Every structure is written in structure tokens, then in C-alpha cells.
Amino acid sequence: MHRFIVIDDDRSIRSILIKVIEQYDLGEVIGEADNGEEGEKMIISYRPDIVIIDLLLPMKDGISIVKKIKELEIATVFIMLSQVTSKDIIGKAYENGVEFFINKPINIIEVVNIIKRVKEYITLRRTFQTIESAAMQLKKDENYGDYYSKDRYRKLLNQILSDIGIIGELGSKDIIKICYVLIKDNKLNNDLEEMQLSDIFRIVNERIDNESKNSNLDTKTIEMRIRRAVAKAMKNVATIGIEDFANEKFVLYSSSLFDYIEIKNEMDYIRGKSKTGGKVNVKTFIRRLLTMLEEYDNPF
């Protein structure tokens, strides 16, 4: 059974939420608080599965609490309550670890549906963690080491590129090659920010295919392929956000693979509110993709 803490300075709001959770058999409420400081202490002490928290609270606001809990690596999922409609504030909440929103005034059907989605999300995340744990144990067997390492990264890379809609792009093949080489070479990985893209492409090309060591390598073509793929990925993620701001893929990739402000710019461009879209930075995209691979134990 999932354990909840409800934090809101309005007693009637807390009562409604607690009643909904109990009446619809969504879990067990193990605590409630009417201010941010008390709520934060309760979360740290009880480590609930789900916290429903108001954005604006006495003593300490909701976003600050979420940020603190995430820094402590407590695996609580947050549902933010808010009357605020500002995209900037909502974006800041997402960037700091808020997974889902419930708008005020409270709508019972919305509350039930959001909580059910969060429970499914938690179940999915735990399933992945179990698989990853078993996989990491398997990796310790040196007979499987090299094969498994390459295979797991291939699968995760394909999953990410598929999620952002570019698995079929020519540039995605170049991205995968680059990731393979940088994963194996820590020094090259660390030097990524200081290197020219053309040098990176040349090194990757030489290591992936020895027969391709030639001075006629068209690095500009490779860069254009990758840039087109990354631009399409940004557009796809932005489109998901326009359709459903709480979509799990949007929440995950809008801030992990891109700068959120660039995603927001792309969303405004798609909506016709801006003449320019988000800016594409190939090296930043690759760096963040590598970070996701390095944090492979909990990709979702």
C-alpha cells in the first residue's frame, strides 16, 4: 500500500484529499502538515511514497521542499497543488523534481486520476530498479562483462532515442557511435567540452571503423545529421509538453536532455507565440545523454 503525506495550510483542502485517498482506497495517509517546515521534517522522517504538497506554504514553500528532498535522494514522488498558472513557475517546479500537478480548486475526479497515474509510475520505476539490480549483479560475472555492458547501453540508448522520436534518423546512428566511444574512454569523455565537434567525429570514426581512417571524412555532414536529429528531438519533446504538460516523457526529457528554457522557447514557437524556436547545442545534448547513461541505475 502506498503511503501519503498531505501538506497544505488549508485544513479543508487536507481533509478533502485525505478523504479521497481513503474513500477510493488509493493508499494510507501517514501524516499531514499545515506549513513547509513541519512538512519537510515529516517527509525526511517517514519517507512516504507520495507527497501531495501546496506550492505556497507558510515558513517554507513547496518548491524549496521538493528540491531539498531530491538533494537527500529520498525516492518520494511529489504532486504539487497550485492555483498558479504561470508557465515559468510550473517550469521551475518541474526542474526541481515535481512530477505531477493538481490544480485548485480541487476536482475529485482529477485527484483520483492523477494519484492512479502516480502509483503506476512508481510501480514502473520499481520494476525497472529490480531489473537493473539483477542486471548489475549479472555484470559482476566477468564472463558477461564486456558483452553485457555494450548490450545494456545499446538497449537504453535505443529506448531514449525512440522515446524522443529520432531512432530512425541518420543522425541517431552517429549519436550512438559517439556515445559508445565516450563511454569507453573516460579521458575523451572528460575532454568533450574543450574539443571541436569535427575532432570528436574524426576520433569516433577511426575507432568505430578502422577502414574509415582517411582525410576525406566529411565532418560537416555528420554534424548536420546530428544537429537535425537533435532539433527534431527537441521539437518532439516540446510537442509532447504542449499536448500534456504532465506527460512522463516530457517531464523526464525536457530537463535531462535539454535546457528547459530552450524547450519552452520551442513550445512557444510551435504555438506561434515566438518567431524563433529553441537553440540546439549538439555537445550539450551528447553530454546530457551520457549523464543519463551514467545514471543508468534509475533512468526512469
C-alpha positions as CSV (number, residue, x, y, z in Angstrom):
1,M,0.0,0.0,0.0
2,H,1.3,3.4,-1.0
3,R,1.9,5.8,1.9
4,F,1.0,9.5,1.6
5,I,1.7,12.8,3.4
6,V,-0.5,15.8,2.6
7,I,0.9,19.3,3.1
8,D,-1.4,22.3,2.8
9,D,-2.1,25.3,5.1
10,D,-5.9,25.0,4.3
11,R,-7.4,22.4,6.6
12,S,-10.4,21.9,4.4
13,I,-8.1,21.0,1.4
14,R,-6.2,18.5,3.5
15,S,-9.5,16.9,4.7
16,I,-10.8,16.6,1.1
17,L,-7.6,15.0,-0.1
18,I,-7.3,12.6,2.8
19,K,-11.0,11.6,2.4
20,V,-10.5,10.9,-1.4
21,I,-7.4,8.8,-0.7
22,E,-9.2,6.7,1.9
23,Q,-12.6,6.5,0.1
24,Y,-11.1,5.4,-3.2
25,D,-8.6,3.0,-1.5
26,L,-5.6,4.8,-3.0
27,G,-3.3,4.2,-0.1
28,E,-2.7,5.2,3.5
29,V,-2.2,8.8,4.8
30,I,0.6,8.6,7.4
31,G,0.8,12.3,8.1
32,E,-0.4,15.8,7.3
33,A,1.1,19.3,7.9
34,D,0.0,22.9,7.6
35,N,3.4,24.5,7.0
36,G,6.5,23.9,5.0
37,E,9.0,23.3,7.8
38,E,6.9,20.7,9.6
39,G,6.1,19.0,6.3
40,E,9.7,18.8,5.3
41,K,10.6,17.2,8.7
42,M,7.8,14.6,8.3
43,I,9.0,13.7,4.8
44,I,12.6,13.2,5.9
45,S,11.4,11.2,8.9
46,Y,8.7,9.0,7.3
47,R,10.0,8.8,3.7
48,P,6.5,8.4,2.1
49,D,5.9,7.1,-1.4
50,I,3.8,10.1,-2.4
51,V,3.6,13.7,-1.1
52,I,0.7,16.0,-2.1
53,I,2.1,19.5,-1.4
54,D,0.9,23.0,-1.9
55,L,3.1,25.4,-3.9
56,L,2.7,28.3,-1.5
57,L,3.1,27.4,2.2
58,P,4.0,29.2,5.4
59,M,7.6,29.1,6.6
60,K,8.9,27.2,3.5
61,D,7.5,27.0,0.0
62,G,6.7,23.7,-1.8
63,I,9.4,24.0,-4.5
64,S,12.1,24.5,-1.9
65,I,11.0,21.4,0.0
66,V,10.9,19.3,-3.2
67,K,14.5,20.5,-4.0
68,K,15.7,19.6,-0.5
69,I,14.2,16.1,-0.6
70,K,15.6,15.4,-4.0
71,E,19.1,16.5,-2.8
72,L,18.8,14.0,0.0
73,E,18.0,11.3,-2.6
74,I,14.7,10.3,-0.9
75,A,12.6,8.5,-3.5
76,T,9.4,10.3,-2.8
77,V,7.1,11.3,-5.7
78,F,5.6,14.8,-5.4
79,I,2.2,16.0,-6.6
80,M,2.0,19.8,-6.5
81,L,-1.2,21.6,-5.6
82,S,-1.4,25.1,-7.1
83,Q,-3.7,27.9,-8.4
84,V,-0.7,29.3,-10.2
85,T,-0.9,29.2,-14.0
86,S,2.5,30.8,-14.7
87,K,4.5,28.6,-17.1
88,D,7.7,29.9,-15.6
89,I,6.8,28.8,-12.1
90,I,5.4,25.5,-13.2
91,G,8.6,25.0,-15.2
92,K,10.7,25.8,-12.1
93,A,8.7,23.2,-10.2
94,Y,9.4,20.5,-12.9
95,E,13.1,21.4,-12.9
96,N,13.3,20.9,-9.2
97,G,11.7,17.5,-9.2
98,V,7.9,17.8,-9.2
99,E,6.4,15.0,-11.3
100,F,2.7,15.9,-11.3
101,F,0.3,18.8,-10.7
102,I,-3.2,19.1,-9.3
103,N,-4.9,22.4,-9.9
104,K,-7.0,24.3,-7.4
105,P,-9.9,24.4,-6.8
106,I,-9.8,20.6,-6.1
107,N,-11.6,18.4,-8.6
108,I,-12.1,14.9,-7.1
109,I,-12.0,13.1,-10.5
110,E,-8.8,14.8,-11.3
111,V,-7.3,13.9,-7.9
112,V,-8.2,10.3,-8.3
113,N,-6.8,10.1,-11.9
114,I,-3.5,11.8,-11.0
115,I,-2.9,9.7,-8.0
116,K,-3.6,6.5,-10.0
117,R,-1.1,7.7,-12.7
118,V,1.5,8.4,-10.0
119,K,1.0,4.9,-8.5
120,E,1.5,3.4,-11.9
121,Y,4.6,5.5,-12.3
122,I,6.0,4.3,-9.0
123,T,5.3,0.6,-9.9
124,L,7.0,1.1,-13.2
125,R,10.0,2.7,-11.6
126,R,10.4,0.0,-9.0
127,T,10.1,-2.7,-11.7
128,F,13.0,-1.0,-13.6
129,Q,15.0,-0.8,-10.4
130,T,14.5,-4.5,-9.7
131,I,15.6,-5.3,-13.3
132,E,18.6,-3.0,-13.0
133,S,19.6,-4.5,-9.7
134,A,19.6,-8.0,-11.1
135,A,21.4,-6.8,-14.2
136,M,24.1,-5.1,-12.2
137,Q,24.6,-8.4,-10.3
138,L,25.0,-10.2,-13.6
139,K,27.5,-7.7,-14.7
140,K,29.8,-8.7,-11.8
141,D,30.3,-12.0,-13.6
142,E,33.3,-11.2,-15.8
143,N,32.3,-13.7,-18.4
144,Y,29.4,-11.4,-19.2
145,G,31.1,-8.1,-18.6
146,D,32.0,-6.7,-22.0
147,Y,29.1,-8.1,-23.8
148,Y,26.6,-7.1,-21.2
149,S,28.0,-3.6,-20.8
150,K,27.7,-2.9,-24.5
151,D,24.3,-4.6,-24.8
152,R,22.7,-2.7,-21.9
153,Y,23.9,0.7,-23.2
154,R,22.6,-0.2,-26.7
155,K,19.2,-1.0,-25.3
156,L,19.0,2.1,-23.2
157,L,20.2,4.3,-26.0
158,N,17.7,2.9,-28.4
159,Q,15.0,3.3,-25.8
160,I,15.8,7.0,-25.2
161,L,16.2,7.8,-28.9
162,S,12.9,6.0,-29.5
163,D,11.2,8.0,-26.8
164,I,12.2,11.3,-28.3
165,G,11.3,10.1,-31.8
166,I,14.6,10.0,-33.6
167,I,15.6,6.3,-33.6
168,G,15.1,6.2,-37.4
169,E,17.1,9.4,-38.1
170,L,20.6,9.0,-39.7
171,G,22.0,11.3,-37.0
172,S,20.9,8.9,-34.3
173,K,23.4,6.3,-35.6
174,D,26.2,8.9,-35.3
175,I,25.0,9.8,-31.8
176,I,25.1,6.1,-30.8
177,K,28.6,5.7,-32.2
178,I,29.8,8.8,-30.2
179,C,28.3,7.5,-27.0
180,Y,29.9,4.1,-27.4
181,V,33.4,5.6,-27.8
182,L,33.0,8.2,-25.0
183,I,31.6,5.6,-22.5
184,K,34.8,3.5,-23.0
185,D,37.2,6.4,-22.9
186,N,36.9,8.5,-19.7
187,K,39.6,10.9,-20.8
188,L,38.0,11.7,-24.1
189,N,34.7,11.9,-22.3
190,N,36.1,14.5,-19.8
191,D,37.7,16.5,-22.7
192,L,34.4,16.7,-24.6
193,E,33.6,20.3,-23.7
194,E,37.0,21.5,-24.8
195,M,37.1,19.7,-28.2
196,Q,35.8,20.8,-31.6
197,L,33.0,18.7,-32.9
198,S,35.0,17.9,-36.0
199,D,37.8,16.4,-33.9
200,I,35.3,14.3,-31.9
201,F,33.7,12.9,-35.1
202,R,37.1,12.1,-36.6
203,I,38.2,10.2,-33.4
204,V,34.9,8.3,-33.2
205,N,35.0,7.4,-36.9
206,E,38.6,6.0,-36.5
207,R,37.7,3.9,-33.5
208,I,34.4,2.5,-34.8
209,D,35.7,1.6,-38.2
210,N,39.5,1.3,-38.8
211,E,38.9,1.2,-42.5
212,S,37.5,4.7,-42.4
213,K,40.7,6.4,-41.4
214,N,41.0,8.9,-44.2
215,S,41.4,12.6,-44.6
216,N,38.2,12.9,-46.6
217,L,35.9,12.4,-43.6
218,D,33.0,14.9,-44.1
219,T,32.6,16.1,-40.5
220,K,30.2,18.9,-41.7
221,T,27.8,16.3,-43.0
222,I,27.9,14.3,-39.8
223,E,27.3,17.4,-37.7
224,M,24.4,18.4,-39.9
225,R,22.9,14.9,-39.5
226,I,23.2,15.0,-35.7
227,R,22.0,18.6,-35.5
228,R,18.9,17.7,-37.5
229,A,18.2,14.7,-35.2
230,V,18.7,16.8,-32.0
231,A,16.4,19.6,-33.4
232,K,13.8,17.0,-34.2
233,A,14.1,15.5,-30.7
234,M,13.6,19.0,-29.2
235,K,10.5,19.6,-31.4
236,N,9.1,16.2,-30.4
237,V,9.6,16.7,-26.7
238,A,8.1,20.2,-26.9
239,T,5.1,18.9,-28.8
240,I,4.5,16.3,-26.0
241,G,4.6,19.1,-23.5
242,I,2.1,21.2,-25.4
243,E,-0.3,18.2,-25.5
244,D,0.3,17.1,-21.9
245,F,2.5,19.1,-19.6
246,A,2.4,16.3,-17.1
247,N,3.4,13.6,-19.6
248,E,6.2,11.4,-18.0
249,K,8.4,11.5,-21.1
250,F,8.1,15.3,-21.2
251,V,8.9,15.6,-17.5
252,L,12.0,13.3,-17.9
253,Y,13.5,14.5,-21.2
254,S,12.7,18.3,-21.2
255,S,15.1,18.9,-18.3
256,S,17.5,15.9,-18.6
257,L,18.4,16.2,-22.3
258,F,17.8,19.9,-22.9
259,D,17.8,23.2,-21.1
260,Y,14.2,23.7,-20.1
261,I,14.2,27.3,-21.3
262,E,15.1,26.1,-24.8
263,I,12.2,23.6,-24.6
264,K,9.9,26.4,-23.5
265,N,11.1,28.6,-26.5
266,E,10.4,25.7,-28.8
267,M,6.9,25.3,-27.4
268,D,6.2,29.0,-27.9
269,Y,7.5,28.7,-31.5
270,I,5.2,25.7,-32.2
271,R,2.3,27.6,-30.7
272,G,3.1,30.6,-32.9
273,K,3.9,32.8,-29.9
274,S,7.5,33.3,-30.9
275,K,9.4,33.8,-34.2
276,T,12.4,31.6,-33.0
277,G,12.5,28.2,-31.5
278,G,14.8,26.6,-29.0
279,K,18.5,26.6,-29.7
280,V,20.2,23.2,-30.4
281,N,23.6,22.5,-28.8
282,V,25.0,19.2,-30.0
283,K,27.7,18.8,-27.4
284,T,25.3,19.6,-24.5
285,F,22.9,17.1,-25.8
286,I,25.5,14.4,-26.0
287,R,26.9,15.3,-22.6
288,R,23.4,15.0,-21.1
289,L,22.7,11.8,-22.9
290,L,25.9,10.3,-21.4
291,T,24.8,11.5,-18.0
292,M,21.6,9.6,-18.4
293,L,23.6,6.5,-19.2
294,E,25.8,7.0,-16.3
295,E,22.8,7.3,-14.0
296,Y,21.6,4.1,-15.6
297,D,20.5,2.6,-12.2
298,N,17.4,4.7,-12.3
299,P,16.7,6.0,-15.8
300,F,13.0,6.5,-15.2
